[in-house]
Amino acid sequence: MTPSPSPLSPETVLITGASGGIGRATINLFAEKGWRVVGVDRSPFGEDFPPDGLFIQADISIAENLESIFSQARTFTNRLDALVNNAAMQIAKPLLETSAEEWDAVMASNLRSVFLGIKLAYPLLKAAGGGAIVNVSSVHAIATSANISAYAASKGGLLAFTRAIAIEFAPDNIRANAILPGAVDTPMLRAGLRRGHVLGDDIQERLDNLARKTVSGKVGKPEEIAHAIYFLADEVQSSFMTGQALIVDGGATARLSTE
């Protein structure tokens, strides 16, 4: 049974990509902080979704699905205090082998869905008297590698889009910031390690070699990114931040590639 909305409800957040590594950690952290959570993912979350929240299984790369998602969200809550655009897909192959259909699929999932979702979320954010939009971009928006061009382009576009909406939504007290995670141990990262840019006979050895490339000497944990997302969503901690890119990469982009 879906809980009915109440003007006295706690703060509410909608998080896409809820079933993945970063999304799941973010869902759990917001719930621990007392927020009601609406999670969206094309894959099931499982039985441990917060009991006072709402999980919607849907593919946000299909534009028509977003109307249904936000219709269900409006039934669940009369306001949103934060929107976390975290869902993404990655095509890992050389540009010359990437088809137009694959390029479009990445853009639909990583960029167009954010554009449409924000338009639909705007009335709920405004009803709350303002709020926060957190777009999960990537360090690939500012420094990238071979065989990941569509993903890099989508994340670079998301970073520019974040700045644009920060300017447009400022009069409504809606902040917009982007978080740029580096290497974080998620299913997407592990799949991407097959691109050949990190040496190793198995996944664990590749993870270890990847960790050595960062200044901190480690690969990030989804929970570490979740805390950074929460920081950007929380009005107390980041009230004077908008239109910014927060890099959380263990120092990977701090070091010259020629060093």
C-alpha positions in Angstrom: 0.0 0.0 0.0 1.4 3.4 -1.0 1.6 5.9 1.9 -0.5 9.0 1.3 1.1 12.4 1.2 1.0 14.7 4.1 2.0 18.4 4.5 3.9 17.3 7.7 5.8 14.6 5.8 9.6 14.5 6.3 11.8 15.7 3.5 11.5 13.6 0.3 14.0 12.7 -2.4 13.6 11.0 -5.7 16.7 9.0 -6.8 17.1 7.4 -10.2 19.4 4.4 -10.8 18.3 3.3 -7.3 19.3 -0.4 -7.7 22.9 0.2 -8.7 25.9 0.5 -6.4 25.9 4.3 -5.9 22.1 4.5 -6.1 21.5 1.8 -3.5 24.0 3.4 -1.1 22.3 6.7 -1.6 18.8 5.3 -1.0 20.0 3.8 2.3 21.8 6.9 3.5 18.8 9.3 2.9 16.5 6.8 4.6 18.9 6.7 7.6 18.8 10.5 7.7 15.0 10.4 8.0 14.1 11.3 4.5 11.3 9.5 2.6 12.7 8.1 -0.6 11.3 7.5 -4.1 13.6 5.1 -6.0 13.5 4.5 -9.7 15.4 1.8 -11.7 14.8 -0.5 -14.6 16.1 -3.4 -12.4 14.3 -4.6 -9.2 15.6 -3.2 -5.9 14.7 -6.2 -3.7 12.7 -6.5 -0.5 14.9 -4.2 1.6 13.7 -0.9 0.1 12.8 1.5 2.9 9.2 0.5 4.0 7.9 4.1 4.1 9.3 4.8 0.6 8.2 4.1 -2.9 10.1 2.1 -5.5 9.1 2.4 -9.2 10.6 -0.1 -11.7 10.9 1.7 -15.0 13.4 2.5 -17.7 13.9 6.3 -17.7 15.5 6.2 -21.2 12.0 5.8 -22.5 10.5 9.3 -22.4 6.9 8.1 -21.9 7.9 6.3 -18.8 9.0 9.5 -17.1 5.4 10.8 -17.2 4.2 7.7 -15.4 7.1 7.9 -12.9 6.2 11.4 -11.8 2.5 10.7 -11.8 3.2 7.9 -9.2 5.5 10.3 -7.3 2.8 13.0 -7.1 0.4 10.4 -5.7 3.0 9.5 -3.1 4.1 13.0 -2.1 3.0 16.6 -2.7 6.6 17.9 -2.7 10.1 17.0 -3.4 13.0 18.4 -1.5 15.7 16.9 -3.7 16.1 15.1 -7.0 19.2 12.9 -7.6 19.8 12.0 -11.2 22.0 9.0 -10.9 20.9 6.5 -13.5 23.4 5.9 -16.3 24.5 3.4 -18.9 28.0 3.0 -20.5 29.0 1.8 -23.9 32.7 0.8 -23.8 34.0 0.4 -27.3 36.0 2.4 -29.9 34.2 5.4 -31.4 34.5 4.0 -34.9 32.7 0.8 -33.7 30.0 2.7 -31.9 26.7 2.8 -33.8 24.3 5.7 -33.9 21.8 3.6 -32.1 24.3 3.0 -29.2 25.2 6.7 -29.1 21.5 7.6 -28.9 20.9 5.0 -26.2 23.6 6.5 -24.0 22.3 10.0 -24.5 18.7 9.0 -23.8 19.7 7.3 -20.5 22.3 9.7 -19.3 21.2 13.1 -20.6 17.7 13.3 -22.1 16.2 11.6 -19.1 17.7 14.2 -16.8 16.3 17.0 -19.0 12.8 15.5 -19.0 12.9 14.4 -15.4 13.9 17.9 -14.1 11.0 19.5 -16.1 8.6 17.1 -14.4 10.2 17.4 -11.0 10.1 21.2 -11.0 6.5 21.7 -9.8 7.2 19.4 -6.8 10.5 21.2 -6.0 8.7 24.5 -6.2 5.9 23.3 -4.0 8.5 22.6 -1.3 9.6 26.2 -1.5 12.8 25.2 -3.2 15.2 22.3 -3.0 18.2 20.7 -4.6 19.0 18.9 -7.8 22.1 16.7 -7.7 23.3 15.4 -11.1 25.7 12.5 -11.0 28.2 13.3 -13.7 31.7 11.7 -13.8 35.3 12.6 -13.9 35.0 11.6 -17.6 33.4 15.0 -18.0 36.8 16.6 -17.5 39.4 13.9 -18.1 38.7 10.7 -20.0 40.2 7.8 -21.8 39.9 5.7 -24.9 36.9 3.7 -25.9 34.3 5.5 -23.8 33.4 8.5 -26.0 29.6 8.4 -25.8 29.7 8.1 -22.0 32.2 10.9 -21.7 30.2 13.2 -24.0 27.0 12.5 -22.0 28.6 13.3 -18.7 30.3 16.4 -20.1 26.9 17.5 -21.4 25.3 16.8 -18.0 27.9 19.1 -16.3 27.1 22.0 -18.6 23.4 21.4 -18.2 23.8 21.6 -14.4 25.3 25.1 -14.7 22.4 26.2 -17.0 19.6 25.0 -14.7 21.3 26.5 -11.7 21.0 29.9 -13.3 17.4 29.4 -14.5 16.1 27.9 -11.2 17.9 30.2 -8.7 14.9 32.6 -8.4 12.8 29.6 -7.2 15.4 28.7 -4.5 16.3 25.5 -6.4 20.0 24.7 -6.3 21.6 22.5 -8.9 25.0 20.9 -8.5 26.9 18.0 -10.1 29.0 15.3 -8.5 31.9 13.8 -10.5 32.8 10.4 -9.1 36.1 8.8 -10.1 36.7 5.1 -9.9 34.1 3.6 -7.6 33.6 -0.2 -7.0 30.3 -0.7 -8.8 29.0 -3.2 -11.3 29.5 -0.6 -14.1 33.1 -0.1 -13.1 33.8 -3.8 -13.0 32.3 -4.2 -16.4 34.3 -1.3 -17.8 37.6 -2.9 -16.6 37.3 -5.2 -19.5 38.2 -2.3 -21.8 41.9 -3.1 -21.4 43.0 0.2 -19.9 44.0 -1.5 -16.6 46.2 -4.5 -16.6 45.5 -7.7 -14.6 44.6 -11.3 -15.1 41.3 -11.0 -13.2 38.9 -8.3 -11.9 40.5 -8.1 -8.4 44.0 -7.6 -9.8 42.6 -4.9 -12.2 40.9 -3.2 -9.3 44.1 -3.2 -7.3 46.1 -1.8 -10.2 43.4 0.9 -10.7 43.7 1.8 -7.0 47.4 2.4 -7.4 46.7 5.0 -10.1 44.8 7.3 -7.6 46.5 9.6 -5.2 44.7 8.0 -2.3 45.7 4.5 -3.4 42.2 3.1 -3.3 39.1 2.6 -5.4 36.1 4.5 -3.9 33.1 2.9 -2.2 29.5 3.6 -3.2 28.8 4.9 0.4 31.5 7.5 0.0 29.7 8.9 -3.1 26.4 8.7 -1.3 27.7 11.0 1.5 28.9 13.5 -1.1 25.4 13.4 -2.8 23.7 13.9 0.6 26.0 16.9 1.2 24.9 18.6 -2.0 21.2 17.8 -1.3 21.2 19.0 2.3 20.1 22.6 2.6 22.0 23.1 5.8 25.4 21.8 4.5 25.5 23.2 1.0 23.0 26.1 1.0 25.5 28.5 -0.7 26.4 26.1 -3.5 24.8 26.0 -6.9 26.1 25.4 -10.4 29.2 23.6 -9.1 31.0 20.4 -9.9 32.2 18.4 -6.8 34.9 16.0 -7.8 35.1 12.9 -5.6 37.9 10.7 -7.2 40.5 9.9 -4.6 42.7 12.6 -6.1 42.9 10.8 -9.5 42.5 14.1 -11.5 45.0 16.0 -9.2 48.0 14.3 -10.7 49.6 15.1 -14.0 49.3 12.3 -16.5 53.0 13.0 -17.4 54.2 12.5 -13.9 
